[in-house]
Structure formats: structure tokens, C-alpha cells
């Protein structure tokens, strides 16, 4: 209550609206697995389309784990399937196990001894992240701007339009070709008591007071073009970067090892390490490279107007996909290189509701590793509580094998899908088998967006499917469905569909995927929407406000048809009073609210009973 000390009229604002609860997002998905490029560890970035995935993580190309044959890039195909099936928001947590002989990062090195300087400039251009996709060509193009040398009315030469630290190219006069200092080189613009001068950043700065030795002094910049990391991605271009290491748009800072933010790290796949070299040293070293036009040094063509002879293409090499990731790499809790990656990196994300490890069931390390990865995924979702795991069946599994796998797991926060989906490989145009989880996660998201999380994600078309690894018939599904194995089936005239919506739980209460996900949605929404109540006085007014907020939220859910019952009191109840809160609870600062809802269950078995009726019989 405000304190009033003097007479007057006081106007105050107050709110008559009760506290509200908003439904949380249920379709944000996370994939965990190996891919061709991208960050390892840290909080995974959110992707909005497949092109963003390729820009950050590389394309669909197979993975080389040093085995006799390559491994299909199941995660990349799953990402493509996710977005094609209707998914919108995806986090990808890359797992990576370094090779035995290095870090797997692609590199290009230049060690160049420059005239007049006792030390040599060492420049390394390397991929920001490990992976074979980092072995890309990078093109450097020198740009020569207008001359910055001007003559005053008295005939004195001076520099204009440049700042201290700028790197320029000094073009010589024929009659001054042998006069010191050496023309036809890069110089840094230096501050001088009598104005800007040119200098070289070596053992000592050489001030060039006779700037008329040069015909022109051109500003120079460099454009870097990196080849695309995948088929859907495009080449990345950084135009007209300067050489001064202190500038934000310089070659050194744009490709710094520690960029200003995560956006820079994710959007710039290269790192330039110049070992403390100055701007003119970097320019001088790179200008020694042979140009792509005729193989002559770039510096020999800077005086000419031919811009096609100022580009050199470098090939990064040595990138490696490492070894096949093991269970520790997926869980991210074993320490060393595995620490902080995989499932552990997802703990910092609050919005993820669906998690999968596409292709892990086909682990190159064998069936034992594949089963352990699935158990780690289930344990992660159980620990996080508001997430569900989408499990892949092993490739080529027979009915007895998939039933044995199902019997080895029991969780209401996981669903198993069988068999694998046949798609057309965009790279080869040939059919290939893809793990179902990428498609199913996209269908989960599509179902949530179009219908709602309360609706079972079944009887939905698999858009990319052209077949299945195994054609499941009704008799086979009658064996698999009661055990909680969701089948993918083909129906003539209706296409390829998801024909099951069960969890792998033995508890009948949590038999269905949509019930589990919908209750998680309610729990999470109420949890977040009532955080305001913490540290409020634990008394009747607070109980009424909390109960009112939850009732209003559940009433909206009932009006949307998400709860069963022809009246609100048939669909839900909320209790928050002395019947749920004891004196001991009050003494220990606990507010206990009991909420019950009647969730809708899918109609798996539609029965029509048809009998004969005579014309004179009663209706």
C-alpha cells in the first residue's frame, strides 16, 4: 500500500486480470549423431531449414570412419527428412571421436621469407571444426582501389582518404625504379608529425618522406570465397576485407579463432592464424601466391589493370571424420574429448521436446553399442522428464529380433518404429534405406502444428517414402502392435503411413504416445506458468490465484477439444486448499496443488456392428 503524507488526488494503475498460463512448444526437436562438419560440444544452434544444416554441418556425403567401406550419413538424411515431413525447429548435437593421428581439422599452411625482414611470416588457414567436409578450396582475390596519392598546389605529395593502419600498394615511377625505398610493395599507413606517411612493419619503421617516388598509392583489400560445404548450401563470400588486424572487418578478425559471438563461429567455417604478423606482412606473404590465371605471382599483376590475375585458390586438406563414435561420445559424460557433447549438450536447452539419434541403431561398433546408445537416449529423456525419445529399429531386423529389442526396454518416454524407410538418395538418384526417426520426428512436429499434441501422431503420410525395408501386413502387425512396436505400412490408394502410436511402456496408463506427450505438455506449461508464485505468501489468496490460473488454462484446453468430457468438471479438476496442503507443508514452505485431467486416447479399433433388419421389425 502506498504511503500518503499530504492531501491530494492520487491515481494508480491496477490489474484485474488473473495470472495466465501459456502452452509451451512441443515440436522443437534435437538430433544427436555424427556428421561431416560443425561444432562439437557447446549449446547446439537452432536450425530452421535443411540449407542451414548444410551450411553448418556439411552435406549428405558418406562418412569415412577408416573402415573398409564408408558409412551412410544417416543424420544428414534424417535432418532432410525432418524438414520435408513438416518439422520447423531443430537442434543438431554433433558427436565426434578424433582419429588416432591428429585432430581431424583440414589445414593449409604458408611459411614465407620476405625481403628485408629477418623473420618469416607463417600463415595457417584451417577449418574451424573437424571433419572431411572441411577440406574445401578457398579463393583469395586481391582488390586494388583508387590511388590515395595526391599532389598539392606546391607539388608536394600527400596521402588522402586513408587512415592509420591501412595497407596500401605502392606503384613505382619508371625513373625512380632503383631509388630507395623499394617500390612495388605493400606498406602500412603510419602516423607522422607532419602527416600520414608510408612505413613497413619490420624491425623498425621506415618513414617515406619522398612519397613522390611512387606513381600511385592504391588502397587494397581482399575477398575470400569458401566453397560450399554441401549440395544445398552456397559458396560463402566475405568481400573487401582489410589487412589491418585491429579493424573489425579485417582478415584477421573475421577469421579469428575466437570470434565475437556464437553467430560468427557458426557462420564462418575458417580460421586464419598469422602468428602476430602485421597487415602489410600478411598482404606481402599472400601476394606471393601463384594466381589462378597464368600461375605468376599475384604481386606481379597488381600494377596492371587485369583483375583476373589477382586470385589464388588454396586447397585445405587433412580433414577427417575420425573414428566411429561410441556410447561415451553420444552420452557426452565420459570425460576427455567426449565430455560436453552429444546428449549432455542438450541439457542447456529448455525448448526441446523430441529427441532422436538417427542411425545409431546401425552403429558401426556393433549391436551392443547400438543398444547402449538407445538406453542412454531413454535415460536422458527420463531425466529431463518433458522429452520423448523416438527409437529406430535396427536395419534388417526380423520380427523376432525387433520383438526381442522391445522386451529389453520399458519407458513411457520412448516410442519404437519399424521398419526402415526407403527413400531416393538425392546424391545418386538411387533408392536407399533411411532410419525412420527423422521422418517420425518431422511427423510429430507436423501433427502438433496442424492438429495439436493431444492428437496421436499416426495415420499420417510419410512424404519422402517410396517403400519400406519390409512390407508389414495385418497378421504381422497383430503380433507387433500389442507389444508397443509402431509399424510403418503401405496401403493401396492411401500411400505410406505411420500405423501405430504406442510407447514402449508396460504401464497401461502410459500406453499411447499422445497421452504421454500431452501430459508432459500440461506439466511443463503449468510449471512455467506458475513460477510467479514462488516466495509469495502461502495462504488462501495465493491458493485461489494458482487454482484459478490452472483452471483457466485447462478450460481453454477443454474448449479446444483436447480433453474428454461434455462438461468442464468431467474433463478436469484442480484442488489447492487445506485438503491438499497440511500444516507440515505450510511450515516447510510447500504449496501442493492436485490436478486431474481426462486425456483423449486414440481410437485404435473401430468396430461397426451390422445386422439384418426386416421391413416390419421395430427400429
N, C-alpha and C positions, 0 to 999 in steps of 0.2 A: 504494500500500500504506500503510495507516495506521501511524503510529509508536506503538509501545508502550513505555512507560518504567517502568511499575510492574506487578508481578504481579497477575493478576486474570482474570476471565472476561469476554470481550468478544463481544457479539452484533452481527452486521452483517447488513444486507439485501443480497441479490444477486439478479440476474435470470438465469434460464436460458432465457428466451425470446429467439429471434433477432429481428433487425430485420425489420419487416414493411413491405410496400408496399400502399397502398390505391388502388383505382381512382379516377381523377378524374371529375368531372362532365363529361358530353359533350352535354347538351341545353340548356344555357343559351345563349340567342340574343340577338343585337343587331340592331336595325333602324336604318338611317340614312336620314333624309329630312325633308321639310318637313311641318309640322302646324300646327294653328290656335293653339297656345299652348304655354307651357312654357319651361324654361331652355334657353339656347343656350350651349354650351360647358360645361366642367367635367365631372366624372365622372357619367355618366347613372345615375339611380336604377334599382333593380331593381323591376319590376312583377310582381305575382302574378296579376292578372286584368285584364279589359278595363275594369272600372269604375275601377280605379286609374289607368289610362291617361287616361280621360276627365277624371278629377278633376285631373290634372296637365297634360294636353296638349290638352284640348278634345275635341269630338265628331267626328262623321263629316261635318260640313258641308263643302261645297266650298271650295277656296282661291281667293282673288281676287288674282292677280298683276298687276292693272292691264291685262289684255288684254281683247279684245272678249268673250271667254267665260271662265267660271270653269274651274278645273282640279279634277277629282275628287280627293278626299283619299285617295289610294291608300294612304298609310302607315297611316292610321287603320283603313281596311278590312282591311289586312294584319294589323294587331295583333288585330283581332277574329277574323280567320280563324285566326291562330296559336293563340289560346286555344281556339277552337271545335274545332280539329283535334287538340287534346291537349297543346299546349305549356303549360309551367308557369312558367318563369322567363324574363323578357325585359327587356332594356335598350333604351331608345329614345334615340338621339342625334339631337336636332333640329338641322336646318340652317336658317339664316335669313339672308336678304340684305335689309338695311334698304331702305325706299323712298328715293327721291331727296329728299323734302321733310320728313324727320324720322326719329324712331327707331321708329315703329310702335306706341308704347305708348299705350293708352287712358287718358284722364285726366278728372277733374272738379276744378274749382277754386272756391274761395270766398275773396274778399277783403272783410273786414267791418270797418268802423269802429265801435268800441264807445264808448258814452257815458262821458265822464270819463277817457278814455285817448287820449293824443295820437297814438299809432301805431295801425295797423290790423292785425288778425290775418289772416294769409294761410295758408290750409289747402289742401293738394292731396291728393286721393285718387287714386291711379293703380294700374294693373295692374302686377304685379311683372315680367311678361315681355311682350315684344311679341306682337302677333297680333290679328286681328279678333275672336277669341273673347273677348278681354279687355274688349270694350265691353259690359259687363253692368250691370244695375241692382243697386244696393246700398241696402238699407234700414237706417236708423238709428232705433232705438227707445229713448227715454229712460225709465228705470225710476226711480220715486220710492219710496224705502224709508220706514221708520218715522221718526218725529221723534226727533231726538237732543237736544232741548232739555228740560231737567228743572229743576223748581223745588225748592230746598232748603226745609227747615222754616222758615227765616227769610225765605223769599220771594225769595231770590236765584236768578237763572237761571244754569245751567251746562250744559256740553256733556258727554254721556256716550256711550260706545260708538263714538267716533271717534278717529282718530289724526292726527298732524301730516301735512299734505299732502292729506288727504281733501277732496274737493269736495262741498259741500252746497248745497241750495236753501233760501233763507230766505223764509218765508211771513210776510207782514205782518199786524199787527193793524189793524183799521179806524181806531182812534183815533190810531194812530201812522203813518198813511199818508204824511203830509207831513214827518215828522221825519227828520232825517239820522241815520245813513246811509240810502241808498236801499234799501228792501226789495224783494222780488220779483226777486232776482238770485242769481247763483252766487257763492259765497265759498270760499276755501281755509281750512282749519283751520290756525291758526298757534299756535306755542308762545309762551306769555306767562309771566312770573314768577309770576303769580297764577292760573295755569291756562290751559286752552285757550281761544282766542278766535277770532273770525272776521276775516278780512282779505281784501283784494283785491290781487292781484299786479300792480300797475302801477308808476308812478314811485316811490311809497312805500307801505308797508303801513299801512293804516288799521285800527287796533285798535278793535273794537267792544266797549266795556266795558258798554254798556247792552243786553245781549242780550235783555232783556225787551221790546224794541221789536218782536220777532218773535213771532208766534203759534206757529210751529213751525220747526224747522230739520231738513230731511229729507236723509238720505243719498241720493245719486244715482249711477246707473251707466248704462251704455249697452250695448245689444245690437246687434250688427252681423250682418246677414244678406246674404250674397252669392249671387246666382243661380247655378245650376249651369252649368258650362262645356260640358256635353254632355248627350245624351239619357239615358245610363245613369247619369250622376252625379247626386248630390242637392245641394240647396242647402246651403251651409256656414253655420253659425251659431256666433258667438262671444258667449256670454251674459254679461251683467252685468260688462262691463269697466269699470274705474275710470278717472278722468281724470288722476290724479296721474302725471306722466311717469316718476317714479322707481320705480313699482311694476312688478313683472314681469307682472301681469295688467292692465296699463293699455292704453288705446287706442294710445298712442304706441309702446309696446314690442312688443305683439303684432303690430302692423303696421309694424314698424321696417324700414328699408331694408336693414339688416344684422342679421338675426335671429341668435339664439344658435347655431344649428346648421343643417345641411342639411335636417333634418326639418322645421324651421319654415319654411324657404324653400319647400320643396316642398308643404307643406300649407296655406300662407297665400298666396293669389294677389294680395293687395293690399298697398300701401304707403301709409302716412299720413305726410305731411310737413307739420309745423305751424310751421316757421321759428322754433323756440325758444320758442313760446308756453307759458305756464303752463297748469295744468289748468283753472283757472276761466275763463281766456281761451278755451280750446278749447270748453268747455261753453257759454259765453255766445255764441260765434260760431255753433256748430251749432244752438243753440236758436232762432236767428232764422229757421231754415228753415221754409217752409210745411209743415204736416202733411198727410198723405195724406187725412185725414178731411174737412176742410172748407176747407183752404187757409190757415187762420190760423196765426200763428207758434206754434211749439211752446211757447215760454216763456209764452205767454198761457194755456196749458192745464195748466201744471204745478201750479197751486194746486188744480185741480179733481181729482175722483176718476176722471174719464173717461180711461182709459189708451189708448183708441183714437185720441185726438187728439195723441199724442206720437211719431208715427212719420213720417219723411220718407224718400222714395225718391229716390236720386240716380242719374243715368244717366251712366256713363262712356262716353266717345266718343273717336273718333280712332284706335282700334286698326287696324292694317294688317298684312296678310300679307306685305307687302314685295314684292320682285321675285322672279321665278323663280330658284331657286338654281342656280348654275353649278358647274363642276367644282371650282373652288377652295373653294367652300362645303362640298362633300361631302368633299374631302380634308382641309380644315382646316389647310392648311400655307402658304397664300399671304400670311399677314400681314393686318393690319387687322382688319376685322370678322369675317373668315373664320377667323382664327387660333384654334386650340384647339377647334374644333367638329368635327362630323362624325366621320370615321374616326379622326382624331387623338385625339379624346376617349376612344376605346375602348382606347387603349394602356395606360391605367392599370388596366384590368380584367383579372384573371387567369383568371376562370372562363368567359369567353365562348368557345364552340366553333363557333358557326354565325353567319354574318353575311350580311345582305342589304340591298339598297337598293330597297325596293318602289316600283315606279312610275318609277324612274329611266330605264328603257328607253323611257318615253313623255315624256321631258323636253320642256317647252315651248320650250327653247332649241334643239331640233333634234337630228337623228340623231348629229351629230358629238359633241355634248355627252354624249348618252346612251352612246355607245361609250367616251368618255373616262372617264366615271364608272365603267363596268364594269371598265375597265382599272385604275383606281385601287383598286377593291374587290379585284380579284385581287392586285394588288401588296401591299395591306395584309395579306391572308391569307398570301401567300408570306413576307412579312417576319415575321409573328407565328408562322408555322410550324405551330401547333396549331389553326388555324382553317380552315374551309372556307367558300367563298362560294357562295350559291345565286343563280343568274343568271336574270333574266326575259328572255323573248323580247320583241322589240318588238311592240306591238299591231298587228294586221292584217298581220303578216309572212307572205308567201307562202313556199312550200317553198324556192325558190331563195334568197330573202333570208335565211332562218334558216340555211341551209347556208353562205352567204357570211359571216354573222356568226360561225358556229362556226369557220370556217377562219382567222379573224383572231385567234383566241385559242388559247392552249395552256397548260394548267396542270392539275396533278393535284389542286389545292386548290380547284377550282371545278366546278360542275355546272350545265348549262343545261337549262331546262324550257320546253316548247312544247306547246300554245298557251296563251292566257289562259283563265281560268276564269270561267264565267258564274254569278253569284250573284244573290240577291234583295236589293236595296238596302233596309235596314231603315227608311230615312227615307221612301222613296216607295212601297215595295212593288213596284217595277218591276225587271225584270232589268237587271243591269249587268255589265260585264266587269271583272275584277279580275286584277292580275298574279299569277302562280302562286306567287311566292316566299313570301308569307305562309302559304299553305296548306302548301307543301312543308316549310317550317321547322317548322311545327306537327307535320307527319307525321314528320319526323326525330326530334323530341322524343318523340312518342308511341311510335315504333318503339324508341327507346333505352330507354324506361321499361318497355315491355311485353315486348320480346324481347332487346334488347341492341344495342350499337353495332356488333357484328360482323355483324348481320343486315342485308341490303340493304334500304333504305327504299323498297321497290317492291311492287307488287301490294297497295297499301294504298288504302282507300276515301277519297275526298275528300268529307268530310261535308257541307260547305256548297254543293257544286257542284250546279247544276241544268242544266248544259250546258257546252259549250266553244265558244270562238270559231270553231274549225274541227273538224269531225269527222274524226279521223285513222283511216284504215283500215290493214289489214295491208300492203298494197302500198306505201303511203306510209312506214310505219314501217320497212320493209325498206330504204328509202333513207336514212332519218334515223338509225336506231339505230347502224349501223356507224360513223357519224361522231361519235358521242357526244352526240346530241341526245335527251334523255329526253322521251318523248311522254306526254301525258295522254289517256286514251282511255275511251270508253264501251263497256260490254259488257252486252248484254241479260241481265237476270236477275242481274247482278253489280254494276251501278252504275258510277259514275265512279271511275276508278282511275289511280294512277301506274304507268306501264308502261315503266319504264326506270330504271337505276341506274348510269349511267356518268359518268365525269368528262370534262372536255374536254382530256384529256392525250393526246398522241401516243405516249406510252410505254406499251407493253402491260402492263408491271408494275403500273402505276397506273390501269388501265382502269376499275376499279369504285369507286364512292363508298364502299361499306362497307369495302373494303380500305384505302383512304386514311384514312378516319376511325378505323378500328380501330388501325392502326399509329400514328396520331397519339395515340390514347388510351394505347397502351402506352408510347410515348416519354415522354409527359407524366407518366404515373403513375410510371415508373421515375425520371425526372428529379427529381420532387418527393420520392419516397420514399427517395432515396439522398443527399439533401442533408446528412445527418448525417455522411457520410464525408469531407467537406471538412475539411482540416487534421489528419486522423488520420494516423498513421504509415503510409507507403506500403510495406507489407510483406505477407508471406504471410497473417497472421491477418486483415488488412483485406480482402485479395482474397477469402478464404474467406467472410467475412461478407457482402460485397457480392454474391458469386456465389450464396450461399445465399438471400439476400433476394430476388433476382431469380428464382431457380428456384422458390422457394415461391410467388411471385406468378404465374408462368407455369403452374405446376402447377394452381393454382386455376382459371386461365383454361381450361386443357385439360379439367379435370373438369366445367366448365360447358358444354363442347361448343363453345367458341369457336375452338379450334384443330384443324386437321386431323391425324389420326394415331390409330392404335389403341394406341399406347404413348407415354409422355411423350417418349422420345428420338426418336420420329418427328415429334413436334409442335413441339419447340423444342430449342435448345441454348444454353448460356451458357458462355463462356470468359473467365476472368480470371486469368491466370498469366503465366509467363515467355514463353509463346508469343504473347501479345498485348502485353506490356509489355517494352520494351527497356531497356538501361541508360541510353540517352539520355532515355527517358521518365522513368525514376526520377530522373535528375539534374535534370530540369526540372519535377518535381512532378506528373507526369501519371499517372493511373490509367486504363487503357484496358480496357474490357470489351466483348467481342463477343457480340451476342445475335442469334439467328436464330429466326424463327417461321414456321410454315406457316399462313397465314391462309386462312380459308374464302372461296371465291369463289361468287357466286350461280349457280344452275343456270338460265341464260337459255334454254337449248334442251333441252327434254325430249323424247327420242326413244324411241318404242316400236316395236320391230320385230316384226311379226306375220306369221306364215306359216301355211299349211295343214298339218295333220297327219293322216295316215291312221290308222285304228284299229289296224293291225298293225305300225306303224312303231315303232322304238325311241324312247324318250323322250329 
